[in-house]
Amino acid sequence: MMERPYRLSARFVATVERPGRYGDGRGSGGLSLLVKHTTRGHLAKSWAQRINIDGRQRNLGLGSWPHVSLAEAREKCALNLAARRRGELVTGRKRTVPTFEEAVEKVIAVHRAGWKDGSKSEKDWRATLRDYAVPQLGGRPVDRITTADVMAVLLPIWNGKRVTARRVRQRIGAVMRWAVAQGYREDNPAGEAIGAALPKNGVRAQHLAALPYAEVAGAIETVRGSGAYLATVLAFEFLVLTACRSGEVRGARWDEIDLEAREWRIPPERMKTGREHRVPLSAGALAVLRAARGLADGSGVVFPSVRGRSLSEMAISKLVRDLGIGAVPHGFRSSFRDWAAECTDAPREVCELALAHVNTNRIEAAYRRTDLFERRRALMEEWAAFLAGSAGEGAGFAGSTAEAA
C-alpha cells in the first residue's frame, strides 16, 4: 500500500488510487487532493483549498487533475492567499463566483469560435437554457447549485419532452464543467449521479417524417406540378437526387460544382461533420443544374431566392408541407438509405459515405482513407434511374423540369 506522503509529489498524485483526502503539508496554503470513485467506478481526483475568509473556513475548488497539475494547484493557492491579503477574497460570493446566468454567457463565448457561421447552435443554447434552466438557476452562484436543483429543472419535462430535457441537462452540465475547470466547484451536479436518479421510461424517440422509397418519385412529380417558385422546386429535386441535407443544398454555389467532372465539392464549413464532402452528380442531378443555370443572377448561388441570396431555412420545408407530401426534407435521406439497403447490393460503407456519415470506429476510419467515390457514383446513378423509372417511362428524370426552365 502506498504510504501517505508528508507533502504531495507529482508522482504520488498520478499514481494514488486509494480514496481519501491528501494534504500538501504545512505551508501549502491549505491545498489538498481529493481522490474518490464515481458512480460508474472511475477514479476522480480534484483539488481544494481550505482557507479562512472573513473568519470562516471555506473549501475552494481548484479544478480536477490532470487538467490542473500539482504545480498549478499550488500556484492557485498562492494567488488566493495573496488575494485574501489584499481584501479581494471575501465572503460575499457574488463578487467572486459567477451566477449560473453569467456562467452561461462565458460558456457560450468559449464555444462560439467552434460553431459554424450561420448555425443555430447559439440560438438553441440560449433558447433551451432561457426557457427551462435560467428561471430556476439563473441568479444562483454556480457553487451553490445542487443535484436537487438540476432535478427540479429536468423532472417536469423529462417524460413529456425527453429530447429537450436531455439537451437541457447536457447544457447545464457544460456550464457546471466550466465551473469545475475554473475552480468554482468540485463536481458536476448534472453528471452521473443525476443520470441514475432520472426515470428510465418515457416517450419514444420521434423520427423525422419520411416517405417509403417507392413514393419518392411521386413526391417529385407533385412538387414539379405545384407551380411553386422554380428555385425551390429545383432545390428540392436536387436534394432528393444527391441525398444531401437541406442546408447543404440551399447553400450550394456554382464555384463548388465541376460540371465536366460531374462532381460537387461541399466545403468543410458547410458540412455537419466539418469535413469536405464530394458528391457525385448523376445524370438526373446534372439535368437539375442545367435548369438552374437559367436562374443565375450573379450571386453565385445555385438556387437563389428572389432577393439573390440562399433560400431560407423554411423554403423547402414549407413547400413539402403545403403540398401535403407527408415528409420533411431530411426524411428523403432516410428514403434513400432504405432503398439502398433493400434494392441494391451496395456495401454499407458506400451507403453511409453517400450520406456523409462519419465512421465512428476510429481504428477502421484510420485505415480507410478512400471516400469510395466511383462506387458512390454508380449508386447515385442507380438511385436516379430508380426514381425515373418509378415516375413512369415517359420522360427522363428531371426532364420536364429542365424543359420547363
C-alpha positions, 0 to 999 in steps of 0.5 A: 500500500502506498504510504501517505506522503508528508507533502504531495509529489507529482508522482504520488498524485498520478499514481494514488488510487486509494480514496481519501483526502491528501494534504500538501503539508504545512505551508501549502496554503491549505491545498489538498487532493481529493481522490474518490470513485464515481458512480460508474467506478472511475477514479476522480481526483480534484483539488481544494483549498481550505482557507479562512475568509472573513473568519470562516473556513471555506473549501475552494475548488481548484479544478480536477487533475490532470487538467490542473497539475500539482504545480498549478494547484499550488500556484492557485493557492498562492494567488488566493492567499495573496488575494485574501491579503489584499481584501479581494477574497471575501465572503460575499460570493457574488463578487467572486463566483459567477451566477449560473446566468453569467456562467452561461454567457462565458460558456457560450463565448468559449464555444462560439469560435467552434460553431459554424457561421450561420448555425443555430447552435447559439440560438438553441443554447440560449433558447433551451437554457432561457426557457427551462434552466435560467428561471430556476438557476439563473441568479444562483452562484454556480457553487451553490447549485445542487443535484436537487436543483438540476432535478427540479429543472429536468423532472417536469419535462423529462417524460413529456419532452425527453429530447429537450430535457436531455439537451437541457441537462447536457447544457447545464452540465457544460456550464457546471464543467466550466465551473469545475475547470475554473475552480468554482466547484468540485463536481458536476451536479448534472453528471452521473449521479443525476443520470441514475436518479432520472426515470428510465421510461418515457416517450419514444424517440420521434423520427423525422417524417419520411416517405417509403422509397417507392413514393419518392418519385411521386413526391417529385412529380407533385412538387414539379406540378405545384407551380411553386417558385422554380428555385425551390422546386429545383432545390428540392429535386436536387436534394432528393437526387444527391441525398444531401441535407437541406442546408447543404443544398440551399447553400450550394454555389456554382464555384463548388460544382465541376460540371465536366467532372460531374462532381460537387465539392461541399466545403468543410464549413458547410458540412455537419461533420466539418469535413469536405464532402464530394458528391457525385452528380448523376445524370438526373442531378446534372439535368437539375443544374442545367435548369438552374443555370437559367436562374443565375443572377450573379450571386453565385448561388445555385438556387437563389431566392428572389432577393439573390441570396440562399433560400431560407431555412423554411423554403423547402420545408414549407413547400413539402408541407403545403403540398401535403407530401407527408415528409420533411426534407431530411426524411428523403435521406432516410428514403434513400438509405432504405432503398439502398439497403433493400434494392441494391447490393451496395456495401454499407460503407458506400451507403453511409459515405453517400450520406456523409456519415462519419465512421465512428470506429476510429481504428477502421476510419484510420485505415480507410482513407478512400471516400469510395467515390466511383462506387458512390457514383454508380449508386447515385446513378442507380438511385436516379434511374430508380426514381425515373423509372418509378415516375413512369417511362415517359420522360427522363428524370428531371426532364420536364423540369429542365424543359420547363426552365 
